[in-house]
Amino acid sequence: MQSARPAIRAAGRAIRAAVTRHGSSITVVVVLALLASGCAGHKVPPAAVNRHPTASPSPTATPMTAAEREWVAGIAQLQTKIDKPFTARAMTMTRAKMTQLERAAGGCSPKLRRMGAPSSRLQSAYVMAKKACRTYKKAARCFARAASVSGIDGGTFAGTPQERIQRRSLACGFAAQGNASNRFGGATAAAQYIEAQNP
């Protein structure tokens, strides 16, 4: 609007002169005409543009691949195989039985490695499973120790160091196996939850 001010001032002088000659009705017409011509070139600033990016839509779940589904199923089957010898209603703790329990618990890490590492979204379950396998390995060491001091029938002489070692080792083995099973169950549940979220 500043470019129009000299013209408006000049028009004002002309209007004052015109008023004395033709009356006040001309004044209104001239002023309106000058204002229109003076402001015609002035551009109205465009409406403010929101330069903040709009929120992108939430990413949709990516369906699980066949390999991922196979891994989730495999981890559940692995726990079942490891724990199977421990689920018997009754156990006769012979040396062979102790060795069987040792092998079952000790097989966790090798079998998990053979399954291979899963995709990135299943890594949290994989880490949990590896920790569980370390606890299974502790159980395996305890059962191996118990077997090493036991007779074929699993017996030891009461009051001897062998009897104390066997008792403590068996307690250690079953406690570690229970903890490992709980942890592996958590890994299996985590994997299955991820699968459910990405059908």
C-alpha positions in Angstrom: 0.0 0.0 0.0 3.0 2.4 0.5 3.4 2.8 -3.3 -0.1 4.3 -3.6 0.4 7.0 -0.9 1.8 9.7 -3.2 -1.1 9.3 -5.6 -3.6 9.4 -2.8 -2.0 12.6 -1.4 -2.2 14.2 -4.9 -5.7 13.0 -5.2 -6.5 14.6 -1.9 -5.4 18.0 -3.2 -7.4 17.5 -6.4 -10.5 16.5 -4.4 -10.3 19.6 -2.1 -10.1 21.7 -5.2 -13.0 19.8 -6.8 -15.1 20.2 -3.8 -15.1 23.9 -4.0 -16.1 23.7 -7.7 -18.6 20.7 -7.9 -19.6 19.8 -4.4 -18.9 17.0 -2.1 -20.5 14.2 -4.1 -17.5 14.0 -6.4 -15.2 13.5 -3.5 -16.6 10.1 -2.6 -16.3 8.8 -6.2 -12.8 10.0 -6.7 -11.5 8.7 -3.3 -13.0 5.3 -4.0 -11.5 5.2 -7.5 -8.1 6.1 -6.2 -8.2 3.7 -3.4 -9.2 0.9 -5.8 -6.4 1.7 -8.2 -3.8 2.2 -5.5 -4.5 -1.1 -3.8 -5.1 -3.2 -6.9 -1.5 -4.2 -7.2 -1.1 -5.2 -3.6 -1.1 -8.9 -3.1 -2.8 -10.5 -0.1 -0.3 -12.8 1.6 -1.3 -16.4 1.1 -2.8 -18.2 4.1 -0.2 -19.6 6.4 0.9 -23.1 5.3 1.2 -25.7 7.9 4.8 -26.9 7.3 4.6 -29.5 10.0 4.4 -33.0 8.4 1.1 -34.7 8.9 1.2 -37.8 11.0 1.9 -40.8 8.9 -0.5 -43.7 9.2 0.5 -46.4 11.7 2.5 -49.1 10.0 0.5 -52.2 9.3 1.7 -55.5 10.7 3.9 -57.5 8.3 2.7 -61.0 8.0 5.0 -63.7 9.4 7.1 -65.6 6.8 7.0 -69.4 6.5 10.5 -69.5 8.0 9.4 -67.4 11.0 6.4 -69.6 11.7 8.6 -72.7 11.4 11.0 -71.2 14.0 8.1 -70.4 16.4 6.8 -73.9 16.1 10.3 -75.3 16.5 11.0 -73.5 19.7 7.8 -74.9 21.3 8.7 -78.4 20.2 12.2 -78.1 21.5 11.0 -77.3 25.1 8.6 -80.3 24.9 11.5 -82.6 24.0 13.8 -81.3 26.7 11.3 -81.5 29.5 9.7 -84.8 28.5 12.0 -87.0 30.6 11.3 -84.8 33.6 7.5 -85.2 33.3 7.3 -88.8 34.3 5.0 -89.5 37.2 7.6 -91.6 38.9 11.3 -91.9 38.5 13.7 -94.5 39.6 16.9 -92.6 40.0 19.4 -95.1 38.6 22.6 -94.0 37.1 21.2 -94.4 33.6 18.2 -92.2 34.5 20.6 -89.5 35.8 22.5 -89.7 32.6 19.3 -89.4 30.6 18.3 -86.3 32.4 21.8 -84.9 31.9 21.6 -85.4 28.1 18.1 -84.0 27.8 19.0 -80.8 29.6 22.4 -80.6 27.9 20.8 -80.8 24.5 19.1 -77.4 24.7 22.0 -75.2 23.4 23.0 -77.5 20.5 19.5 -78.0 19.3 18.7 -74.3 19.5 21.9 -73.5 17.5 20.7 -76.0 14.8 17.4 -74.2 14.5 19.4 -71.1 13.6 18.9 -67.5 14.6 15.4 -66.1 13.7 14.5 -62.8 12.1 15.1 -59.5 13.9 11.5 -59.3 15.3 11.9 -62.7 17.0 15.3 -61.9 18.5 13.9 -61.1 21.9 12.5 -64.6 22.1 15.7 -66.0 20.9 17.7 -64.2 23.6 15.4 -65.6 26.2 15.7 -69.1 24.9 19.5 -68.9 24.9 19.4 -67.8 28.6 17.1 -70.7 29.3 19.5 -73.1 27.6 22.3 -71.9 29.9 20.2 -72.8 32.9 19.5 -76.2 31.3 23.2 -76.6 30.9 23.7 -76.0 34.7 21.1 -78.7 35.3 23.0 -81.1 33.0 26.2 -80.6 35.0 24.4 -81.3 38.2 22.9 -84.6 36.9 26.3 -85.6 35.5 27.9 -85.0 38.9 25.2 -87.1 40.6 25.7 -89.9 38.2 29.4 -89.9 38.6 29.2 -90.8 42.3 26.3 -93.3 42.0 26.2 -97.0 41.5 24.4 -98.6 38.6 21.2 -98.8 40.6 21.7 -95.2 41.6 22.6 -96.1 45.2 25.4 -94.7 47.4 26.4 -95.6 51.0 24.7 -93.5 53.6 26.9 -91.0 55.4 29.6 -91.0 52.7 30.8 -88.0 50.7 29.3 -89.7 47.6 25.9 -89.7 49.2 26.1 -86.0 50.1 27.3 -85.1 46.6 24.5 -87.1 45.0 21.8 -85.6 47.2 23.0 -82.0 46.5 23.6 -82.6 42.8 20.2 -84.1 42.3 18.6 -81.1 44.1 20.7 -78.7 42.0 19.7 -80.5 38.8 15.9 -80.5 39.4 15.9 -76.9 40.6 17.9 -75.7 37.6 15.7 -77.7 35.2 12.6 -76.1 36.7 14.0 -72.6 36.4 15.2 -73.3 32.8 11.8 -74.7 31.8 10.0 -71.6 33.1 12.4 -69.3 31.2 12.1 -71.3 28.0 8.3 -71.2 28.5 8.6 -67.4 28.6 10.6 -67.5 25.3 8.0 -69.7 23.7 5.2 -67.4 24.8 7.0 -64.3 23.6 7.6 -65.9 20.1 3.9 -67.0 19.9 2.8 -63.5 20.9 4.9 -61.9 18.2 3.4 -64.4 15.7 -0.1 -63.5 16.9 0.6 -59.8 16.4 1.8 -60.4 12.8 -0.7 -62.9 11.4 
